[in-house]
Amino acid sequence: MFLGAVIFAVVWCLIALLLRHYPETMAGYNTMPKAKREKIDIQKLGRFISNAMFVGVPSVMLAPLMPNEKLYALLLCWIPCGMLVVAGIYVNIRKEKFEKQ
């Protein structure tokens, strides 16, 4: 169980680092019209999503210590993915924060 959690955490961190350094790889960005892409501060958005992903990593590392499988699944999958959902909702509500000045 611990090895699986470590592998998941490493892959999750690598994806977060990829988004931080190459934010244009974010889903949907390249399919946007060019006019919309020019309005978005993609570096700022990439850092924000990357940070939201890093917040979920400690729960992944704590997952193997849980006594039952429901808590294990909660910490391993649902909390990190939930952080991304919350970040996505925040980005959609506060769009002006990620627009270029």
N, C-alpha and C positions, 0 to 999 in steps of 0.2 A: 504494500500500500504506500509506503513512504517513497519508494522509487518512482511510482506513478505520479505522486504529487510533485516531486522534484522535477520530473520531466515536464509536467504540465506548467509548472511555475517558470521554468527556463524558457519554454516555447512562448508563453504569455509575455515574458519580459523581452524576448527577442522581437516579437510583433510590436510591442510598445516602443522599443528603440527604433524599429523600422519606421513606424509612424512619426516619430520625433524627427528623424533625419530625412525622411522622404515622405512628407505629408501629402504629396500629390497622389500617393497610392491609396488614399482613403476611398472607400466605396462611394461611388456616385460623383466624385469630383470631376473626373475626366469626361463624364457624360453630360455635364452641365453646359449650357450655352456659354460661349466665351465672355459675353457681357457680364454674366453672373459671376464667373470665375474671377474676373478682374476686380470685383467688389469685395471679395473675401480675403481676409488676412490668413492665408493657409498655414503659415508658420505658427501663428498664435493658436489656431484651431488644432493643429497637429500636436503642439505641446500640451494643450488642455486634454485631449483624448488620451494621449500617452500617460499623463499624470493620473487620469481616472483609471487607466489600466493598472498602473503601479500600486494604486490604493488597494486593489483586490488581491495582490500577491501574498500579503501576510496571512490572509484567511486560507489560501491554498496550502501554505506551509504548516498551518495548524491542523488541517484536516485529518492527517493520519493519527493525531493524538485523541480524536474523538472516540468515545466508547461505543456508539452505535452508528449504523450505516446512514440513517437519516441525517444526522448532524454532519457526517462525512460528506455526503452529497451536497448538503447546504453550503458548507465551507469550500468545497472543491470547485463547484460549478456555479451555483446560483448567486452567491455574493459577488464574484468577479464579473459575471455576465450582467448582474443587476446594476453594478456600478456603470457599465457601459450604457445600459438603458437609461439610467438617471442622467448620465452625461449627455446622451442624445436628446432627451427631453429638454434639458437645460439649454442646449445649443439652439433648439428650435424655438424656445420661448425667448431667449435673449440673443437673437440674431445680430442685433446692432453691436454687441460686444465684439463680434468676430468680423466686422466689416472694416475695411481700410478707412483710415481717417482722411 
